[in-house]
Amino acid sequence: MSEVYQVTVNSTVYGQTVSNIFYYGLADGTSVVAGTTAMEIVANNFITTHCQDYRTLLTSQGRIESIKIRVVNELREPISLWDYDESVDLLGLNTQPLGSVGATGILTCRCVPYYTTQTYRVPKRSYLALPPVGEPYVDPGGKLTNSYLLLANAFGDKLVNDPIGTLGGVDLISVRVGVENKVGIGAMGRLESAFVRPYVSNRRSRTLNPRGY
């Protein structure tokens, strides 16, 4: 069993809460530290490395309000006895009008074993719901424009290729965590690729507090 950091980005868009969930683990597969100092480092590292790219997808009518860190296992069960919350006040940078806060882009995440001796499953159909999509980015048939695909895929590439700093000299890399079907079998994998689906999703659950596993 290997524990990783769950990073929840909490934003508000037109008064509604939008939460996006990311996971980070040590590149060597060892369990992370659940202490306040380590979780604070993870929060600040995310803000300085990936948050700016996230803001290019978040509408300028929205704002990131907090980053929450907890330690979880491959079943997404909390291991840390407390959560670390970092209050922030960062406006979105995307100026395209929303039109509908129910439409969101979806990153399809492909994973490989997190480390060579991993004994549990690798997530097969992991996805990551992105912030609500601006109306000009969607054609009448629900297909995303090339300009949005470039933005979203650039963010996906950064998640795959750019660690959010180090802990103890070991890179913190993107991983995905999930439960296979409904049988309660844990799954965890290192993120190998992340690309946006060509059509928007209008499922409200993927926009408002999506599970994002």
Residue pairs with C-beta under 8 A, 6 or more apart in sequence:
1 31
1 73
1 74
1 120
1 186
2 25
2 29
2 30
2 31
2 73
2 74
2 114
2 115
2 118
2 188
3 25
3 31
3 32
3 34
3 71
3 72
3 73
3 79
4 23
4 24
4 25
4 32
4 71
4 72
4 175
4 177
4 188
5 23
5 24
5 25
5 32
5 39
5 42
5 69
5 70
5 71
5 72
5 172
6 21
6 22
6 23
6 69
6 70
6 71
6 72
6 76
6 177
7 21
7 22
7 23
7 24
7 42
7 43
7 46
7 67
7 68
7 69
8 19
8 20
8 21
8 22
8 67
8 68
8 69
8 70
9 19
9 20
9 21
9 22
9 46
9 51
9 54
9 64
9 67
10 17
10 18
10 19
10 64
10 65
10 66
10 67
10 68
11 17
11 18
11 19
11 20
11 58
11 62
11 63
11 64
11 65
11 92
11 131
12 18
12 62
12 63
12 65
13 58
13 59
13 61
13 62
13 92
13 98
13 101
13 131
13 132
14 61
14 62
14 98
14 101
16 101
16 208
17 208
17 209
18 62
18 131
18 132
18 207
18 208
18 209
19 208
19 209
19 210
19 212
20 54
20 128
20 129
20 130
20 131
20 210
20 212
21 128
21 210
21 211
21 212
21 213
22 46
22 50
22 128
22 159
22 174
22 212
23 72
23 174
23 175
23 176
23 177
24 42
24 46
24 164
24 172
24 173
24 174
24 175
25 32
25 114
25 172
25 173
25 175
25 188
25 190
26 32
26 167
26 168
26 170
26 171
26 172
26 173
27 163
27 170
27 171
27 172
27 173
28 115
28 170
29 114
29 115
29 116
29 117
29 118
30 170
32 38
32 71
32 167
33 167
34 71
34 79
34 80
34 81
36 82
36 84
38 167
39 69
39 70
39 71
39 80
39 84
40 69
40 84
40 86
41 165
41 167
42 69
42 164
42 167
42 172
43 67
43 69
43 84
43 86
44 86
45 164
45 165
45 172
46 67
46 164
47 67
47 86
47 88
49 158
49 162
49 163
49 164
49 165
50 155
50 158
50 159
50 162
50 164
51 64
51 67
51 90
53 154
53 155
53 158
54 64
54 131
54 155
55 64
55 90
55 91
55 92
55 93
55 94
56 93
56 94
56 151
56 155
57 92
57 94
57 105
57 130
57 131
57 151
57 152
57 155
58 64
58 92
58 93
58 94
58 131
59 92
59 94
59 95
59 96
59 97
59 98
59 131
59 132
59 134
60 91
60 92
60 93
60 94
60 95
61 92
61 98
62 91
62 92
62 131
62 132
63 89
63 90
63 91
63 92
64 88
64 89
64 90
64 91
64 92
65 87
65 88
65 89
66 85
66 86
66 87
66 88
67 85
67 86
67 88
68 83
68 84
68 85
68 86
69 83
69 84
69 85
69 86
70 78
70 79
70 80
70 83
70 84
71 78
71 79
71 80
72 78
72 79
72 177
73 79
73 186
74 120
74 177
74 186
74 187
74 188
75 179
75 184
75 186
76 177
76 178
76 179
76 213
92 131
94 134
94 151
96 134
96 135
96 136
96 137
97 134
97 135
97 136
98 132
98 133
98 134
98 135
99 134
99 135
100 132
100 135
100 202
101 132
101 207
102 132
102 202
102 203
102 204
102 207
103 132
103 133
103 138
103 200
103 201
103 202
103 207
104 129
104 130
104 131
104 132
104 133
104 200
104 201
104 206
104 207
104 210
105 129
105 130
105 133
105 144
105 148
105 152
105 196
105 197
105 200
105 201
106 127
106 128
106 129
106 130
106 196
106 197
106 201
106 206
107 127
107 128
107 129
107 130
107 152
107 155
107 156
107 159
107 194
107 195
107 196
107 197
108 126
108 127
108 194
108 195
108 196
108 197
109 123
109 126
109 127
109 128
109 176
109 191
109 193
109 194
110 126
110 191
110 192
110 193
110 194
111 122
111 123
111 126
111 175
111 176
111 189
111 190
111 191
111 192
112 122
112 189
112 190
112 192
113 122
113 189
113 190
114 122
114 175
114 188
114 189
114 190
115 190
118 188
120 185
120 186
120 187
120 188
121 180
121 185
121 186
121 187
122 187
122 188
122 189
123 176
123 177
123 178
123 180
123 187
123 188
123 189
123 213
124 180
124 187
126 176
126 178
126 189
126 213
127 212
127 213
128 194
128 212
129 201
129 206
129 207
129 210
129 212
130 152
130 155
130 196
132 207
133 144
133 148
133 200
134 148
136 145
137 144
137 145
137 147
137 148
138 144
138 145
138 148
138 200
139 145
142 199
142 200
142 202
143 198
143 199
144 152
144 196
144 197
144 198
144 199
144 200
148 196
149 196
149 198
152 196
153 195
153 196
156 193
156 194
156 195
156 196
157 194
159 174
159 191
159 194
160 174
160 191
160 192
160 193
160 194
163 171
163 172
163 173
164 172
165 171
165 172
166 172
173 190
173 191
174 190
174 191
175 188
175 189
175 190
175 191
176 188
176 189
176 191
176 213
177 186
177 187
177 188
177 213
178 187
178 188
178 213
179 185
179 186
179 187
179 213
180 186
180 187
205 211
